[in-house]
Amino acid sequence: MRAPDWLTARPVAHRGLHDISRGIVENMPAAAQAAIGGNFAIECDIQLSSDGEAMVHHDNALGRLTDGAGALLGKTAAELKAVTFKNTPERMMTLGDLCALVASRVPLVIEVKSHFDGDRRLVKRMAEVLASYDGPAVGMSFDPDQVVALRELIPTRARGIVAEREYTAEEWPEASPEQRHGMTHLRHAFRSRPHFVAYWVNELPAAAPWIARNIFGLPLLAWTVRTPEQRARAARHADQMIFEGFLPGT
C-alpha cells in the first residue's frame, strides 16, 4: 500500500479551519464545517475517554479550550460531550460525529494522541468507527507504537508518523528515554512502516524526512505552517502543508 494521492492534493487545515476571532475553536464542529467550505482536508486529533470513545480534541485536559476542567481520560464520552467550547455553544465531537458531519466531502487526517503506555484502545475504537466510513481518511501519530497499532488494526488505511528532530523530557514527559531515542531520526520506520511522514516545518530540511521522501518515496507533509516563510519552506521541502491562521491562495 502507498499513501493515497488525495493526501497531498490539497492543503490540510490544522484542527479544522479554526479562527478564534470569529469564535471558531480548533477541532469543534464549526472548524470542520469551515474546512469543508474551503475544500480543505481536515487534520484532527483524537483522545480516549474513560469509557473507550474516540473524542475529537487535542489537549489531554479540558481547560485551555473549553468551559470544563480535568483530564479527558477521567471523563466519559457523555460527560465530555456536555462540555461547551469557550465562548460558543458548540460541544466536543466523537470521531463518529466528525465522520457523520464530513460525510466523505473532504479527507480526514486523524492524529492519534498517546500517553506512551502501549494502550491500543483508542486505535481500536478508531478502527470500529472507520469500518463503517467510506470517506477518505488516514491515521497518524507521534508514537511509533500507535503507528504499529494502526498498521495491525486498520491495515486498509494508510498511516503516517508525525515527527520532529528532537524529543526532550520537558516536552514529552510521558515518553521514556528509550522511547524518545527511538523516535529520533525516524529510527522506528522499519518497525512502524509508515506510508507518509508529517514533519515540523521549522526543522526542514532534515536528513530523516529527506531520505523518507526521496529514497523511499513517502509523501512529506509539513506542520504547522503559519507564516509566509514557513509556506515557502514547505513548498521547497515537502509535498503539502498542514496550515492554520490564513487561507491558502490568499
C-alpha angles and dihedrals in degrees: 000000000000130000110275119257091238090067092077100025096093138016116275118232109226108236087344126300095307125175117176091195087066094042094256110137122200117271094008123125094260090055090055091047091051091051090050089050090054093045092240127145113248124235111198138169128230128204130185122251122212091259096050102264124142106238123194102235136115106211125068088228136043105232105089099052108020143045090249134083138214138050119313090223089062095056134069123241090252091053092048093048089055092060117093126219113247115282093358137083091227121114138208119280132219116228087255090055091051093049090050091049095047093042094190093300095123133009123269122221103193120198114204109216116216141197089203092240099117093252108154099182093104094053090045090055090045089053091052093051096045092047088076097037119093098185126105110277139152134184131224140168143180088230112082090205090060090049087054088050089052089051093050101037101034103029095157094061125072116247135203143193122234109213151167135184101261137025114201126194089238093057096035105036095156094056118083121233088255091052093048090050091050092051093054117101091000090282089160095058097107089052100040094037099202121196093211141012129226109198134184106265094218090063097050128146098046132153100243098052090040090057092044091051103037103031103031098028098235115156113245124218120193119218138229106002114184109143136054090249091053091048090054092047092050091049091053100044110022141050097232141355136239101214145181139175099041142046115254111237093034 
